[in-house]
Amino acid sequence: MNAINAGSGKTPRKLGAALLGPVILSLFAASPALAQEAGVSPAAAPAAEGPSTNATVNLIRLLVEQKVISAEAGQALLTQAEGEAAEARARVAAAPPPPADGTQRVPYVPQVVRDQIRDEIKAEVMASAQTQGWVAPNTMPDWVDRVKITGDIRFRNESNLFSNTNSNEIVDWDAFNGLGPTDFVGVLQTPPVGIPLLNSRVDRTNIVSIRARIGIEGQVTEGITAGFRLASGNNGGPISTTQLLGGGFDKKAIWLDRAYITMKPWDFATVTAGRMAIPFFYTDMIWDEDLNFDGLAVQMESGDRFGESFALFGTAGYFPFEQTLENFPTFSRSKAEPRDKYILAAQLGADITTGSFETRLAASYYDYTNVRGLRSEPCRLFEGDPQCSTDLTRPNRMVKGNTLFLLRDIVPASPTDISQPQFVGLLFDYNILDLNAQVKYNVSDDLSVMLSGNYIRNLAFDRDDICNNTGTIGPINSLGGNGAGNGLACGAGSDTSNFAGSGTAWLAGLTIGKGKLAKQGEWNAFAQYKHIGSDAVLDLLNDSDFRLGGTNSKGYVLGANYMAFDGTRFRIRWLSADEIIGPPLAVDVLQLDLVVNF
């Protein structure tokens, strides 16, 4: 007791009163029945002589008798409690009586009370989740924030329409090599015998296809990302991910379309290694939009170092194209020296903003190393040689248009034997200068007008060099009758000035509407004219839709895009192209696309 007195400064009885007073008031407030029992008035309770049937009244009397509280204090407690009890009785009396059928009424709970209850419960649940190690709402594992998933699906209906005046003897040189060696003598016959030919007269309508791609990119650490993309496709070729539908409902193949590591050692430079998106500013005269590059690329951007209205960008890269087979030639102890094919590339450009005008200019140089075929050493196939020395210099794949020649210098089996089991190779090197310009005028946020131009020249195209590597037959491709090459035969005193091939290409284009489409209702329309010389670019890598791919073509493209919903667009394109020189081959292509991006 002394410790209590010393700590509180109150007597035990006064301390008990301080503690019991609130308890008594709570009892009265909680139940009107405790405030008055059997008609006894709480206010008069301390003065009554006999015991009360109200336990609370008896408790207050006991406290007064034990002098825990004074009579005045007890009376004050009962008076205060009586007022609160009266209010409680009034609320009970005002409440509607229960329904006669015994149903229970649920009292109305105001929205503010319900919101408060919800927030309190949510706080308790979150506290428990954190205490017990649950995953808190809106909190995901760290890797989720570092990984991005993108993809698109395209459904296409295409019709390929051929002129009935086209030549019906267009050699399929890709199949010639792929099925080969093929006897070239069949090419020189009329009509060709035993030679694969392209379809050039029979229309193909309502060709249905899909394109499906999905990519994942993750940030490994600050400044380093890695990613890959899977894509559909009829084959492993480099320029198309279109997959034809049908085929007896067979399952469709999926290919590794991209796989890369990107590092950013400085804020102005990015280094990408692996299989990557095209790292250059370009048009589809030189690269198909579905093409990806293998190798290493360094990209740089000046940002606003020269002001907001002027910025520089550049790219340099090394891209292996074809690797020499380790064991070539297979049937000889003397193996060929490595002659890997690769592309060295560099681009420098500028972005210029002046008022509502945005201009992008770029100059690029692409050096294709070792893509030109080589004439073989004398090859004695009929004496047991299974291969010729330069067979590996033939292209892995081709489309159509580039000038070709026969790779093998075959020693005849006899003076009268004219058999020529051959492969063909590219006649020229490809060292390409590519100049690009794009000027956009922004009329408003949703409307712009853009002019684009592209000029390409193959600096390695040289008429004087045609006969130095071809043998006496000279160049061959689809430029001349039966593939003989404009009547040009190489030999003593041959004149190559009449060769009709070309090393230049150019494009002019106009686009009206929204530049980058994303939201419902956005649209654009476009028109282009292209003129692509036979040897301006490699026919394997440029647009696969214009005249169904390749070079030696000229014509126009018309089309439009419309965003039917967010991320969903319709596109229509009409591509009309003719040959520039050689046997007639005019092709019109109509494409109707439904494309969804996510």
C-alpha positions as CSV (number, residue, x, y, z in Angstrom):
1,M,0.0,0.0,0.0
2,N,2.8,2.4,0.8
3,A,4.2,1.9,-2.7
4,I,0.8,2.7,-4.2
5,N,0.4,5.8,-2.1
6,A,3.9,6.9,-2.9
7,G,3.4,6.5,-6.6
8,S,-0.1,7.9,-7.0
9,G,-0.7,10.4,-4.2
10,K,-4.2,8.9,-3.6
11,T,-5.7,6.8,-0.8
12,P,-6.8,3.3,-1.8
13,R,-10.5,4.2,-1.4
14,K,-10.1,7.3,-3.6
15,L,-8.2,5.2,-6.2
16,G,-11.1,2.6,-6.2
17,A,-13.6,5.4,-6.8
18,A,-11.5,6.7,-9.7
19,L,-11.5,3.3,-11.3
20,L,-15.1,2.2,-10.6
21,G,-16.8,5.5,-11.6
22,P,-16.3,4.9,-15.3
23,V,-17.4,1.3,-15.0
24,I,-20.7,2.2,-13.4
25,L,-21.4,4.8,-16.1
26,S,-20.7,2.3,-18.8
27,L,-23.1,-0.2,-17.3
28,F,-25.9,2.4,-17.2
29,A,-25.2,3.6,-20.7
30,A,-25.1,0.0,-22.1
31,S,-28.5,-1.1,-20.7
32,P,-31.5,0.9,-19.6
33,A,-32.7,-2.1,-17.7
34,L,-29.8,-1.6,-15.3
35,A,-30.7,2.0,-14.8
36,Q,-34.1,1.2,-13.4
37,E,-35.1,-2.2,-12.1
38,A,-38.6,-2.8,-10.7
39,G,-39.6,0.9,-10.8
40,V,-36.8,2.1,-8.6
41,S,-35.5,5.5,-9.6
42,P,-31.7,5.6,-10.0
43,A,-31.5,9.1,-8.7
44,A,-33.1,8.1,-5.4
45,A,-31.1,4.9,-5.0
46,P,-28.4,6.1,-2.4
47,A,-31.2,7.2,0.1
48,A,-33.2,4.0,0.1
49,E,-33.1,1.7,3.1
50,G,-33.8,-1.7,1.8
51,P,-31.8,-3.6,-0.8
52,S,-32.7,-2.9,-4.4
53,T,-33.3,-5.5,-7.1
54,N,-31.0,-3.4,-9.3
55,A,-27.4,-4.8,-9.0
56,T,-25.9,-1.5,-10.0
57,V,-27.8,0.5,-7.4
58,N,-26.7,-1.9,-4.7
59,L,-23.1,-1.6,-5.9
60,I,-23.3,2.2,-5.6
61,R,-24.8,1.9,-2.1
62,L,-22.1,-0.4,-1.1
63,L,-19.4,2.0,-2.3
64,V,-21.1,4.8,-0.3
65,E,-21.4,2.7,2.8
66,Q,-17.7,1.6,2.6
67,K,-16.9,5.2,2.1
68,V,-15.1,4.4,-1.1
69,I,-17.1,7.3,-2.6
70,S,-19.1,10.0,-0.9
71,A,-22.9,10.1,-1.0
72,E,-22.7,13.2,-3.2
73,A,-20.5,11.4,-5.6
74,G,-22.8,8.4,-5.7
75,Q,-25.8,10.6,-6.3
76,A,-23.9,12.4,-9.1
77,L,-23.1,9.1,-10.8
78,L,-26.7,7.9,-10.6
79,T,-28.0,11.3,-11.9
80,Q,-25.6,11.2,-14.9
81,A,-26.5,7.6,-15.6
82,E,-30.2,8.3,-15.4
83,G,-29.9,10.9,-18.2
84,E,-28.0,8.5,-20.5
85,A,-30.4,5.7,-19.7
86,A,-33.4,7.9,-20.6
87,E,-31.8,8.6,-24.0
88,A,-31.3,4.9,-24.5
89,R,-34.9,4.1,-23.6
90,A,-36.1,6.8,-26.0
91,R,-34.1,5.2,-28.9
92,V,-35.5,1.8,-28.1
93,A,-39.1,3.1,-27.9
94,A,-38.7,4.9,-31.3
95,A,-37.4,1.8,-33.1
96,P,-40.1,0.1,-35.2
97,P,-41.6,-3.1,-33.8
98,P,-40.4,-6.4,-35.2
99,P,-42.4,-7.8,-38.1
100,A,-45.3,-10.1,-37.3
101,D,-44.0,-12.8,-39.5
102,G,-40.8,-13.1,-37.5
103,T,-38.4,-11.8,-40.1
104,Q,-35.4,-9.9,-38.9
105,R,-34.7,-6.3,-40.1
106,V,-31.1,-5.4,-40.9
107,P,-30.5,-1.8,-39.8
108,Y,-29.1,0.5,-42.5
109,V,-25.3,1.1,-42.3
110,P,-24.2,4.4,-43.8
111,Q,-21.6,4.3,-46.6
112,V,-19.0,6.1,-44.5
113,V,-19.3,3.5,-41.8
114,R,-19.0,0.7,-44.4
115,D,-15.9,2.3,-45.9
116,Q,-14.4,2.7,-42.5
117,I,-15.0,-1.0,-41.7
118,R,-13.5,-2.0,-45.0
119,D,-10.4,0.0,-44.5
120,E,-9.9,-1.4,-41.0
121,I,-10.3,-5.0,-42.2
122,K,-7.9,-4.3,-45.1
123,A,-5.3,-2.8,-42.8
124,E,-5.6,-5.8,-40.5
125,V,-5.2,-8.3,-43.4
126,M,-2.2,-6.5,-44.8
127,A,-0.6,-6.4,-41.4
128,S,-1.2,-10.1,-41.0
129,A,0.2,-10.8,-44.5
130,Q,3.4,-8.9,-43.8
131,T,3.8,-10.5,-40.4
132,Q,3.2,-14.0,-41.7
133,G,5.2,-13.6,-45.0
134,W,2.3,-13.4,-47.5
135,V,2.7,-11.4,-50.8
136,A,1.3,-8.0,-50.1
137,P,-1.3,-6.6,-52.6
138,N,0.3,-4.7,-55.5
139,T,3.7,-6.2,-54.7
140,M,5.2,-8.6,-57.2
141,P,8.6,-10.4,-57.3
142,D,11.4,-8.3,-58.4
143,W,11.9,-10.1,-61.7
144,V,8.4,-9.2,-62.9
145,D,9.3,-5.5,-63.1
146,R,12.5,-6.4,-65.0
147,V,10.8,-8.5,-67.7
148,K,8.8,-7.2,-70.7
149,I,6.7,-9.4,-73.0
150,T,5.6,-8.2,-76.5
151,G,4.1,-9.9,-79.5
152,D,1.9,-9.7,-82.5
153,I,-0.3,-11.9,-84.6
154,R,-1.2,-11.2,-88.3
155,F,-3.9,-12.9,-90.4
156,R,-3.5,-12.3,-94.1
157,N,-5.5,-13.0,-97.3
158,E,-3.3,-12.5,-100.3
159,S,-3.8,-12.8,-104.1
160,N,-0.9,-13.0,-106.5
161,L,-2.0,-12.0,-110.0
162,F,0.3,-12.6,-113.1
163,S,0.0,-11.1,-116.5
164,N,-0.9,-13.6,-119.2
165,T,1.9,-12.0,-121.4
166,N,4.6,-13.1,-119.0
167,S,7.4,-15.4,-120.1
168,N,6.6,-18.9,-119.2
169,E,10.3,-19.9,-118.9
170,I,11.6,-18.0,-115.8
171,V,14.2,-20.3,-114.2
172,D,14.1,-20.7,-110.5
173,W,17.8,-20.4,-109.7
174,D,17.4,-20.9,-106.0
175,A,15.9,-24.4,-106.7
176,F,18.5,-24.9,-109.5
177,N,21.2,-24.7,-106.8
178,G,19.2,-26.4,-104.1
179,L,18.4,-29.4,-106.2
180,G,21.8,-29.4,-107.8
181,P,24.1,-29.8,-109.2
182,T,21.7,-29.4,-112.2
183,D,22.6,-29.9,-115.8
184,F,22.7,-26.5,-117.3
185,V,22.3,-27.9,-120.8
186,G,18.6,-28.1,-120.1
187,V,18.5,-24.3,-119.7
188,L,19.7,-23.8,-123.2
189,Q,17.0,-26.0,-124.8
190,T,13.7,-24.6,-126.0
191,P,11.6,-25.2,-123.9
192,P,14.0,-25.8,-120.9
193,V,14.3,-29.5,-120.0
194,G,14.8,-30.8,-116.4
195,I,15.1,-27.2,-115.1
196,P,13.0,-25.8,-112.2
197,L,10.8,-22.9,-113.3
198,L,8.9,-20.2,-111.5
199,N,5.2,-19.8,-111.8
200,S,4.7,-16.7,-114.0
201,R,1.2,-17.0,-115.5
202,V,-1.3,-18.8,-113.2
203,D,-3.0,-16.6,-110.6
204,R,-3.0,-17.6,-107.0
205,T,-5.9,-16.1,-105.2
206,N,-7.1,-16.0,-101.5
207,I,-3.9,-17.4,-100.1
208,V,-4.5,-17.5,-96.3
209,S,-1.5,-17.2,-93.9
210,I,-0.6,-16.1,-90.4
211,R,2.4,-14.5,-88.8
212,A,2.9,-15.0,-85.0
213,R,5.7,-13.6,-83.0
214,I,6.4,-13.3,-79.2
215,G,9.4,-11.8,-77.6
216,I,10.7,-11.6,-74.0
217,E,13.3,-9.0,-72.9
218,G,14.7,-8.9,-69.4
219,Q,16.9,-6.4,-67.6
220,V,19.7,-8.4,-66.1
221,T,21.3,-5.6,-64.3
222,E,21.7,-1.8,-64.7
223,G,22.8,-1.3,-68.3
224,I,22.5,-4.9,-69.5
225,T,19.4,-6.5,-71.1
226,A,18.9,-9.8,-72.8
227,G,16.0,-11.1,-75.0
228,F,14.8,-13.4,-77.6
229,R,11.8,-13.7,-79.9
230,L,10.1,-16.7,-81.5
231,A,8.3,-16.5,-84.8
232,S,6.4,-18.5,-87.3
233,G,7.6,-19.2,-90.9
234,N,7.3,-21.6,-93.8
235,N,11.1,-22.2,-93.6
236,G,14.3,-21.0,-92.1
237,G,14.8,-18.3,-94.7
238,P,15.9,-14.9,-93.6
239,I,13.2,-12.6,-94.9
240,S,9.7,-13.9,-94.1
241,T,7.9,-15.1,-91.0
242,T,4.7,-15.8,-92.9
243,Q,3.2,-19.2,-92.4
244,L,0.8,-20.6,-94.9
245,L,-2.4,-22.2,-93.5
246,G,-3.7,-25.5,-94.6
247,G,-1.4,-28.4,-95.2
248,G,-3.9,-30.9,-93.8
249,F,-4.1,-29.0,-90.5
250,D,-0.5,-29.9,-89.7
251,K,1.0,-28.1,-86.7
252,K,3.1,-25.1,-87.7
253,A,6.8,-24.6,-87.0
254,I,8.3,-22.0,-84.7
255,W,11.8,-20.5,-85.3
256,L,14.3,-18.6,-83.1
257,D,13.8,-15.2,-84.7
258,R,16.0,-13.1,-82.3
259,A,18.4,-13.8,-79.4
260,Y,20.6,-11.0,-78.2
261,I,22.4,-9.3,-75.3
262,T,22.5,-5.5,-75.2
263,M,24.9,-3.5,-73.1
264,K,24.9,0.3,-72.5
265,P,28.4,1.2,-71.3
266,W,27.7,4.9,-71.7
267,D,24.5,6.9,-72.0
268,F,25.2,7.7,-75.7
269,A,26.2,4.2,-76.8
270,T,24.6,0.8,-77.0
271,V,26.3,-2.5,-77.9
272,T,24.2,-5.4,-79.1
273,A,25.5,-9.0,-79.8
274,G,23.6,-12.0,-81.1
275,R,20.6,-12.1,-83.5
276,M,19.0,-8.7,-83.4
277,A,16.5,-6.3,-85.1
278,I,17.9,-4.3,-88.0
279,P,20.0,-1.6,-86.3
280,F,19.9,0.9,-89.2
281,F,17.6,3.5,-90.6
282,Y,16.5,1.9,-93.9
283,T,13.8,1.2,-96.5
284,D,12.6,-2.2,-97.7
285,M,14.4,-1.7,-101.0
286,I,17.5,-3.1,-99.2
287,W,16.1,-4.9,-96.2
288,D,12.8,-6.8,-95.7
289,E,10.9,-5.7,-92.6
290,D,11.0,-9.2,-91.2
291,L,14.8,-9.5,-91.6
292,N,17.1,-9.8,-88.5
293,F,20.8,-9.4,-88.3
294,D,23.4,-11.9,-86.9
295,G,26.5,-10.4,-85.4
296,L,27.6,-7.3,-83.4
297,A,26.4,-3.7,-83.6
298,V,27.4,-0.5,-81.9
299,Q,24.8,2.3,-81.9
300,M,25.4,5.9,-80.8
301,E,23.1,8.8,-80.3
302,S,24.2,12.4,-79.4
303,G,20.9,13.2,-77.7
304,D,20.5,16.9,-77.1
305,R,24.2,17.7,-77.0
306,F,23.8,19.9,-80.1
307,G,20.5,21.4,-78.9
308,E,16.9,20.1,-79.0
309,S,16.6,20.7,-82.7
310,F,19.6,18.8,-83.9
311,A,21.0,15.3,-83.0
312,L,23.4,12.9,-84.6
313,F,23.1,9.1,-84.6
314,G,25.3,6.3,-86.0
315,T,25.7,2.6,-86.2
316,A,28.6,0.3,-87.0
317,G,28.6,-3.5,-87.1
318,Y,30.0,-6.8,-88.2
319,F,27.5,-9.4,-89.4
320,P,28.6,-12.9,-90.4
321,F,26.6,-14.0,-93.4
322,E,27.8,-17.5,-94.2
323,Q,30.5,-19.6,-92.6
324,T,32.8,-21.9,-94.4
325,L,32.0,-25.6,-93.8
326,E,34.7,-27.1,-91.5
327,N,35.4,-30.2,-93.7
328,F,34.9,-28.8,-97.2
329,P,35.7,-30.4,-99.6
330,T,34.4,-33.6,-98.0
331,F,36.1,-36.1,-100.2
332,S,39.6,-34.6,-100.3
333,R,42.6,-34.5,-97.9
334,S,43.2,-30.9,-99.1
335,K,40.6,-28.7,-97.3
336,A,39.6,-25.3,-98.7
337,E,40.9,-22.2,-97.0
338,P,38.3,-20.3,-95.0
339,R,36.3,-17.9,-97.1
340,D,33.6,-16.7,-94.7
341,K,31.0,-14.3,-96.0
342,Y,30.2,-11.3,-93.9
343,I,28.9,-7.7,-94.0
344,L,30.8,-4.7,-92.6
345,A,28.4,-1.8,-92.1
346,A,28.5,1.8,-91.0
347,Q,25.8,4.5,-90.9
348,L,25.8,8.2,-89.9
349,G,22.7,10.3,-89.7
350,A,21.1,13.4,-88.3
351,D,17.6,14.3,-86.8
352,I,16.7,17.9,-87.4
353,T,13.6,19.6,-86.0
354,T,12.4,23.0,-87.2
355,G,9.0,24.1,-86.1
356,S,6.5,21.6,-87.3
357,F,9.1,19.9,-89.6
358,E,11.0,16.8,-88.6
359,T,13.8,15.7,-90.9
360,R,15.9,12.5,-90.7
361,L,18.9,12.1,-93.0
362,A,21.3,9.1,-93.2
363,A,24.2,7.8,-95.3
364,S,25.2,4.1,-95.0
365,Y,27.8,1.9,-96.5
366,Y,27.5,-1.9,-96.6
367,D,30.5,-4.0,-97.6
368,Y,29.5,-7.6,-98.5
369,T,32.8,-9.6,-98.2
370,N,33.3,-12.8,-100.2
371,V,29.7,-13.0,-101.5
372,R,30.9,-13.0,-105.1
373,G,31.2,-16.5,-106.6
374,L,34.5,-17.8,-108.0
375,R,35.2,-19.8,-111.1
376,S,36.6,-23.3,-110.2
377,E,39.8,-24.9,-111.2
378,P,39.3,-27.5,-114.0
379,C,36.9,-30.0,-112.5
380,R,37.0,-33.7,-113.6
381,L,33.7,-34.8,-112.4
382,F,33.6,-37.6,-115.0
383,E,36.9,-38.9,-113.7
384,G,35.7,-39.3,-110.1
385,D,35.9,-35.8,-108.6
386,P,32.7,-35.5,-106.4
387,Q,33.1,-31.8,-105.9
388,C,34.6,-28.7,-107.6
389,S,37.0,-26.4,-105.8
390,T,34.6,-23.4,-105.6
391,D,31.2,-25.1,-105.1
392,L,31.0,-23.5,-101.6
393,T,31.0,-19.9,-103.1
394,R,27.5,-20.4,-104.3
395,P,24.8,-18.5,-102.4
396,N,23.1,-20.4,-99.6
397,R,19.7,-18.9,-100.8
398,M,18.5,-16.7,-103.7
399,V,15.2,-15.1,-104.9
400,K,15.5,-13.6,-108.4
401,G,17.1,-10.7,-110.2
402,N,20.8,-10.8,-109.4
403,T,23.2,-11.6,-112.3
404,L,24.7,-15.0,-112.0
405,F,27.3,-17.2,-113.7
406,L,28.3,-20.9,-113.8
407,L,30.8,-21.7,-111.0
408,R,32.2,-25.0,-112.4
409,D,34.9,-25.3,-115.1
410,I,34.0,-28.9,-116.1
411,V,36.3,-31.0,-118.1
412,P,34.1,-32.9,-120.5
413,A,33.9,-36.7,-120.3
414,S,34.6,-36.8,-124.1
415,P,34.9,-34.3,-126.9
416,T,31.3,-34.8,-127.8
417,D,29.9,-34.7,-124.2
418,I,28.2,-31.5,-123.4
419,S,26.9,-32.3,-119.9
420,Q,27.2,-29.5,-117.4
421,P,26.2,-30.5,-113.9
422,Q,26.4,-27.0,-112.5
423,F,25.9,-24.6,-109.6
424,V,25.5,-20.8,-110.1
425,G,27.1,-18.0,-108.1
426,L,26.8,-14.2,-107.9
427,L,28.6,-12.3,-110.7
428,F,29.3,-9.1,-108.7
429,D,30.5,-8.0,-105.4
430,Y,28.1,-5.8,-103.4
431,N,29.6,-2.7,-101.8
432,I,26.5,-0.6,-101.3
433,L,26.1,3.1,-100.7
434,D,22.6,3.9,-99.3
435,L,21.3,7.4,-98.9
436,N,18.0,8.0,-97.0
437,A,15.9,11.1,-96.4
438,Q,12.6,11.5,-94.6
439,V,10.8,14.8,-94.0
440,K,7.6,15.0,-91.9
441,Y,5.3,18.0,-91.5
442,N,3.1,17.7,-88.4
443,V,-0.2,19.4,-89.2
444,S,-1.6,18.4,-85.8
445,D,-1.2,15.7,-83.2
446,D,-3.1,13.2,-85.3
447,L,-2.2,14.3,-88.8
448,S,1.2,14.5,-90.5
449,V,2.5,14.5,-94.1
450,M,5.7,12.6,-94.7
451,L,7.9,12.5,-97.8
452,S,10.6,9.8,-98.1
453,G,13.4,9.1,-100.6
454,N,16.0,6.5,-100.9
455,Y,18.9,6.2,-103.4
456,I,21.1,3.1,-103.6
457,R,24.2,2.4,-105.7
458,N,26.3,-0.8,-105.7
459,L,29.8,0.6,-106.1
460,A,31.1,-2.8,-107.0
461,F,28.9,-3.1,-110.1
462,D,31.4,-3.0,-113.0
463,R,30.6,-3.9,-116.6
464,D,34.2,-4.1,-117.5
465,D,34.7,-6.9,-115.0
466,I,31.9,-9.2,-116.2
467,C,34.0,-11.6,-118.3
468,N,36.9,-11.9,-115.9
469,N,35.2,-14.6,-113.8
470,T,32.6,-16.2,-115.9
471,G,34.2,-18.5,-118.5
472,T,33.0,-18.4,-122.1
473,I,29.3,-18.7,-121.4
474,G,29.2,-15.3,-119.8
475,P,26.6,-14.0,-117.3
476,I,23.3,-15.7,-116.8
477,N,20.1,-14.9,-115.0
478,S,16.5,-14.0,-115.9
479,L,17.7,-11.0,-117.9
480,G,17.9,-12.8,-121.3
481,G,16.2,-15.6,-123.3
482,N,16.4,-18.9,-121.6
483,G,18.7,-17.4,-119.0
484,A,21.6,-16.9,-121.5
485,G,22.1,-13.2,-120.5
486,N,21.2,-10.7,-123.2
487,G,23.1,-12.6,-125.9
488,L,26.4,-11.7,-124.2
489,A,29.1,-14.4,-124.5
490,C,32.5,-13.9,-123.0
491,G,35.6,-14.5,-125.1
492,A,38.2,-12.8,-127.2
493,G,37.1,-9.3,-128.1
494,S,33.8,-9.5,-126.2
495,D,31.9,-6.3,-125.7
496,T,30.3,-5.9,-122.3
497,S,28.9,-2.4,-122.9
498,N,25.6,-3.8,-124.0
499,F,25.0,-5.6,-120.7
500,A,21.6,-4.3,-119.6
501,G,22.0,-4.9,-115.9
502,S,22.1,-2.1,-113.4
503,G,23.7,-1.3,-110.0
504,T,21.3,1.5,-108.9
505,A,17.9,1.7,-107.2
506,W,15.7,4.5,-106.0
507,L,12.4,5.0,-104.1
508,A,10.0,7.9,-103.6
509,G,7.2,7.7,-101.0
510,L,4.3,9.7,-99.4
511,T,2.5,9.0,-96.2
512,I,-0.5,10.9,-94.8
513,G,-2.1,10.4,-91.4
514,K,-0.8,9.3,-88.0
515,G,2.8,8.3,-88.0
516,K,2.8,5.5,-85.3
517,L,-0.6,3.9,-84.9
518,A,-1.7,2.7,-81.5
519,K,-5.2,4.0,-80.6
520,Q,-8.6,3.3,-82.0
521,G,-9.6,5.5,-84.9
522,E,-6.0,6.4,-85.9
523,W,-5.1,5.9,-89.6
524,N,-2.7,6.5,-92.4
525,A,-2.4,6.1,-96.1
526,F,0.8,5.7,-98.2
527,A,2.1,5.5,-101.7
528,Q,5.5,4.5,-103.1
529,Y,7.3,4.1,-106.4
530,K,10.4,1.8,-106.6
531,H,13.0,1.2,-109.3
532,I,15.4,-1.6,-108.3
533,G,18.2,-2.5,-110.7
534,S,19.3,-6.1,-111.1
535,D,22.4,-5.8,-109.0
536,A,21.8,-2.8,-106.8
537,V,21.1,-4.9,-103.7
538,L,21.2,-8.6,-102.8
539,D,18.0,-10.1,-104.0
540,L,17.9,-12.4,-101.0
541,L,17.4,-9.7,-98.4
542,N,15.0,-7.0,-99.7
543,D,11.2,-6.8,-99.7
544,S,9.7,-10.3,-100.2
545,D,6.3,-8.9,-101.4
546,F,7.1,-6.4,-104.2
547,R,7.0,-8.6,-107.4
548,L,7.2,-11.5,-104.9
549,G,10.8,-10.5,-103.9
550,G,14.1,-9.9,-105.6
551,T,15.5,-7.2,-107.9
552,N,15.2,-6.1,-111.5
553,S,11.8,-4.7,-110.7
554,K,9.9,-1.4,-111.0
555,G,6.4,-0.3,-109.9
556,Y,4.3,1.2,-107.2
557,V,2.7,0.4,-103.8
558,L,-0.5,1.8,-102.5
559,G,-2.0,1.1,-99.1
560,A,-3.7,2.2,-95.9
561,N,-3.9,1.3,-92.2
562,Y,-6.8,1.8,-89.8
563,M,-6.9,1.1,-86.1
564,A,-10.3,-0.6,-85.5
565,F,-9.5,-0.9,-81.8
566,D,-6.6,-0.1,-79.5
567,G,-3.7,-2.4,-80.6
568,T,-5.8,-3.8,-83.5
569,R,-5.4,-2.6,-87.1
570,F,-6.6,-3.4,-90.6
571,R,-4.2,-2.9,-93.5
572,I,-4.7,-3.1,-97.3
573,R,-1.8,-3.1,-99.8
574,W,-1.7,-3.2,-103.6
575,L,1.8,-3.9,-105.0
576,S,2.2,-3.7,-108.8
577,A,5.6,-4.4,-110.4
578,D,7.1,-5.2,-113.8
579,E,10.6,-6.4,-114.9
580,I,13.0,-3.7,-115.9
581,I,14.9,-5.7,-118.5
582,G,14.7,-9.3,-119.8
583,P,11.8,-11.7,-120.3
584,P,8.4,-10.1,-119.2
585,L,7.4,-10.9,-115.6
586,A,4.6,-8.6,-114.2
587,V,3.1,-9.4,-110.9
588,D,0.3,-7.7,-108.9
589,V,-0.1,-8.5,-105.2
590,L,-3.2,-7.7,-103.1
591,Q,-2.9,-8.1,-99.3
592,L,-5.6,-7.8,-96.7
593,D,-4.2,-7.9,-93.2
594,L,-5.6,-8.0,-89.6
595,V,-2.9,-7.3,-87.1
596,V,-3.0,-7.4,-83.3
597,N,-0.2,-6.1,-81.2
598,F,0.2,-6.8,-77.5
